Amino acid sequence: MQITLQTPEKIDLITFDPAEGEYVLIISAVNDWDGTENEEQLLLRKLNNYLYFAIEGGLSENYPQSKGVPIRVQIDCTTLPPSLIEQTIAEAQKLLLTHKIRVCINLI
């Protein structure tokens, strides 16, 4: 996989985590973070796209069995994000939690 923040309109991967009982929308960010405002804006666009996909019916349309199942947005990365990006993720998590969608960082 390659970094996909450059394609914020695309959903990178959707899977089901049976251990947690959640549908997982994965953002693949496997290159090193640069911590720039441009990267922050791309991540925000990507997160907004994922939120829209989840709450406006894209997920349930493509995965009917996902209706009523908890959703997680998971950011797969090889290094921890810099503070600007980490702060952006924390703020996004607050918003997504209002829609019962949690966000996590997964170091791979």
Residue pairs with C-beta under 8 A, 6 or more apart in sequence:
1 12
1 28
1 30
1 76
2 28
2 30
2 31
3 28
3 29
3 30
3 31
4 10
4 12
4 27
4 28
4 29
4 46
5 27
5 29
5 39
5 42
5 43
5 46
6 42
8 42
8 43
8 45
8 46
8 48
8 49
9 45
9 49
10 49
11 25
11 49
11 50
11 53
12 26
12 27
12 28
13 24
13 25
13 26
13 28
14 23
14 24
14 25
14 26
14 59
14 62
14 63
15 23
15 24
15 26
16 22
16 23
16 24
16 66
16 69
17 23
17 24
17 72
20 70
20 72
21 69
21 70
22 69
22 70
22 71
22 72
23 59
23 63
23 66
23 69
23 70
23 71
23 72
24 71
24 72
24 73
24 74
25 50
25 53
25 54
25 59
25 71
25 72
25 73
25 74
26 73
26 74
26 75
26 76
27 43
27 46
27 47
27 50
27 73
27 74
27 75
27 76
28 76
29 43
29 75
29 76
29 77
30 76
30 77
30 78
30 108
31 78
32 78
32 79
33 39
33 77
33 79
33 81
33 82
33 85
34 82
35 81
35 82
35 83
35 84
35 85
37 84
39 85
40 84
40 85
40 88
43 85
43 88
43 89
44 88
44 92
47 73
47 92
47 96
47 103
50 73
51 73
51 95
51 96
51 99
51 101
52 58
53 59
54 71
54 73
54 99
54 101
55 99
55 101
59 66
59 71
60 66
60 67
70 100
70 101
70 102
71 100
71 101
71 102
72 101
72 102
72 103
72 104
73 96
73 101
73 102
73 103
73 104
74 103
74 104
74 105
74 106
75 81
75 89
75 103
75 104
75 105
75 106
76 106
76 108
77 105
77 106
77 107
77 108
78 107
78 108
79 107
80 86
80 105
80 107
81 89
81 105
89 103
89 105
92 103
93 102
93 103
96 102
96 103
